[in-house]
Amino acid sequence: MNARTAWVVMGVCACGKSEIGARLAQALGVPFIEGDRFHPPENVARMSAGIPLGDEDRHGWLQALRAEIERAWETHPVVVLSCSSLKRAYRDVLRGEGGSGGDLRFVHLHGDRELIAQRMAARSSHFMPLSLLDSQLRDLEPLQPDERGVTLDLREPPARLVQQALSSVPTGSCRG
């Protein structure tokens, strides 16, 4: 496996990307990048107003996240990123030009709409309204057979999800 690895915790809004990403980074002893912090103000305003982001809206954000992965790799060979990564094309941007320059491993947190909607309704401090859940579910493209990663059931407790993510690759191959 490549010496530089980025774990990307992905899925629709309110699936637990930030929590699982932070816990995974802590377990690996590596930096955690919260993808939502890199959305430009225009994107946050659109989502706050209940307007779904299109491919063009996401492109600059995804490029910024790829650049942040590259910056992190300058000092740490392993990093964890939380990012919705809904479409294969988005994951390709995160992989970088030609898919070179490091190994990306996706952890897709998957669950049913009702549970995710309950989680969204319980959040009070996030810009993403419940009205955008269906657009995210429509855009979601599951990991393809040629993409490194694992799909996990978000109903599992956080500690179990982290353990499952870590056990999805050979021991020691993606540790900081």
Rosetta blueprint (number, residue, H / E / L):
1 M L
2 N L
3 A L
4 R L
5 T E
6 A E
7 W E
8 V E
9 V E
10 M E
11 G L
12 V L
13 C L
14 A L
15 C L
16 G L
17 K H
18 S H
19 E H
20 I H
21 G H
22 A H
23 R H
24 L H
25 A H
26 Q H
27 A H
28 L H
29 G L
30 V L
31 P L
32 F E
33 I E
34 E E
35 G H
36 D H
37 R H
38 F H
39 H L
40 P L
41 P H
42 E H
43 N H
44 V H
45 A H
46 R H
47 M H
48 S H
49 A L
50 G L
51 I L
52 P L
53 L L
54 G L
55 D H
56 E H
57 D H
58 R H
59 H H
60 G H
61 W H
62 L H
63 Q H
64 A H
65 L H
66 R H
67 A H
68 E H
69 I H
70 E H
71 R H
72 A H
73 W H
74 E L
75 T L
76 H L
77 P L
78 V E
79 V E
80 V E
81 L E
82 S E
83 C L
84 S L
85 S L
86 L L
87 K L
88 R H
89 A H
90 Y H
91 R H
92 D H
93 V H
94 L H
95 R H
96 G L
97 E H
98 G H
99 G H
100 S L
101 G L
102 G L
103 D E
104 L E
105 R E
106 F E
107 V E
108 H E
109 L E
110 H E
111 G L
112 D L
113 R H
114 E H
115 L H
116 I H
117 A H
118 Q H
119 R H
120 M H
121 A H
122 A H
123 R L
124 S L
125 S L
126 H L
127 F L
128 M L
129 P L
130 L H
131 S H
132 L H
133 L H
134 D H
135 S H
136 Q H
137 L H
138 R H
139 D H
140 L L
141 E L
142 P L
143 L L
144 Q L
145 P L
146 D L
147 E L
148 R L
149 G E
150 V E
151 T E
152 L E
153 D E
154 L L
155 R L
156 E L
157 P L
158 P H
159 A H
160 R H
161 L H
162 V H
163 Q H
164 Q H
165 A H
166 L H
167 S L
168 S L
169 V L
170 P L
171 T L
172 G L
173 S L
174 C L
175 R L
176 G L
